[in-house]
Amino acid sequence: MVQNETTTLWGNVVDILSRTIYGAEVTIEGGRISRIRRTGKKETSYLLPGFIDAHIHIESSMSTPAAFAQTAVQHGTIGVVTDPHEMANVLGVAGIDYMIDNIKDLPFYAWTGLPSCVPSTGLEGTATVIDAAQTARLLKRDDIHFLSEVMNFPCVIQRGPEMMKKIQAAKDAGKSIDGHAPLMTSKDLKAYIAAGISTDHEAISIEDGREKCAAGLHILIREGSAAKNFHALHPLLKEYPEQIMFCTDDIHPSDLLKGHINLSVKRALALGYDLYDVLRAASYNPARHYHIPVGFLREGDSADFVQVNNLEDMRIEATYIKGVCVYDGKDTCDFPEVTATPNIINNFHALPVSPADLAVKAETSRIRVITYQEGELITGEEIHEASVCGGFVQSDTSRDIVKLVIVNRYCPAPPSVAFIKGTGIKHGAVAQSIMHDNHNLIAVGVNDEDIAEALNAVIKAKGGIAVSSPHKETCLFSLPVAGLISPLPVRCIAEKYEQLEREIKALGTPLSSLQMTLSFMGLIVIPSLKLSDKGLFDTNAFSFTNLFV
């Protein structure tokens, strides 16, 4: 079906605005619902608003926006509120334009924001800067709809002039401002909200979520590939239904093939939450907050909806966007064939490293160690006796303490080295060019030789993920677009990624995704101890700290 055709279908319309369900004949003309005629009987399927992911970095799927959308519509997703923060930190405005241009002509609502923190803090080696003056100019664009998550929260709380100018520019442009407030509470939370922040997707406990909702924030219940907060936060659906949305934040290709926002919808309904509250969290609430012009199954609305078999299984039988049937239950339609040769853009200047570059000379007998727990982005800090051999600190797999390395990808610089507990690896190394938010190179490994080999494989490819281990050939998954994205279809990306995950699992890690975990170990805006290319960083004090105690 094309947009100018007229089509008629039958189903039980789920009207989430009037909170009613009724059998109807629905006529679509020119991309809009021209008529809804009640049939007075129960039909065989249900029509309900299409789902919207209220916060996602599409780059985390390792696919282009077009390839992502082609897969997402199969799960009833009609749009995303997307933050091209990763591409912007690698390529600046050119990265943002790449993400917008790649999908702008497709039947899909890709509601793009302007990253507020490029670089995220100014305390890391990066290549691009989007300052307040440029922010003000970019926010005037019609294809940029909001100011993306303001993650440099200390600058907001302390009313740093540059950040406050960016926030004011969003206010002047009449565009909303997304938040990022991990573990924020009390006076700091009030000061953060008072600056103009309206959302948060970093709540990890029900107490955290309740305090933020009570303070007026819209809470995005995140259920992604690394951070999973649905279990902790779902009571908010009943307590603050008008302020809740669903999001994934970061979702890997294998997980995207299995489902998207529809999985949170099904999970909430299985727990007994009100149908209309759940569907509003998945559609109306984000559309209203971000002013996305999607339809809600009313005469005159844009024909944006999904057809499902029933309200329990929620099997997607069709997805309509702007009057186009983009998924018919078997195949996607009106999407161009995804090829392996799109426009390739990148920013990669790292030089090869040697094992000697990774050696850490022992200064004292005790070291700070980053601690990680499965399912959380927040890390801890522990003090441990260093394992020293020949005057150099080594990994100690008996205590699950291994080496963590970051290499600046934008210019030649010495590697930054620390130690991490919680990965569970017994041998070998993993390296990648995916590291939020600056996307320098990050690696974890047991010995310097394997770490250097994995890093050099990524450096030679100018981006990707590599696994090295003794007596095996290094496994590499190339990501030529900015070192973040593959030009392949999502299914092909997932197959390659799953092969890579098997290689990573063979290193001994019990984590569900060491690769995803690794991508957050350099994110210095999330507490508490992280590593940047300039050294260990204490996020609570928002300052660098020494490896040795």
Secondary structure, DSSP 8 states (H G I E B T S, - for coil): --TTSEEEEEEEEEETTTTEEEEEEEEEETTEEEEEEE-SS--SSEEEE-EEEEEE-GGGGTS-HHHHHHHHGGGTEEEEEE--HHHHHHHTHHHHHHHHHTTTTSSSEEEE-B-S-SSSSSSS--S----HHHHHHHTTSTT--EEEEE--HHHHHTT-HHHHHHHHHHHHTT-EEEE--TT--HHHHHHHHHTT--EES---SHHHHHHHHHTT-EEEEEB-SS-B-HHHHTTHHHHSGGGEEEE-BS--HHHHHH-SHHHHHHHHHHTT--HHHHHIIIIIHHHHHHT-----S-TTSB--EEEES-TTT--EEEEEETTEEEE-SS-B-S-----S-S------------GGGG--B-SSSEEEEEE--TT-S--EEEEEE-EEETTEEE-BGGGTEEEEEEE-SSS----EEEEEES----S-EEEES--TTT--EEEEESSHHHHHHHHHHHHHHTSEEEEE-TTS--EEEE-TBTTTB-SS-HHHHHHHHHHHHHHHHTTT--SS-HHHHHHTTT-TTSSSEEEETTEEEETTTTEE--SB-
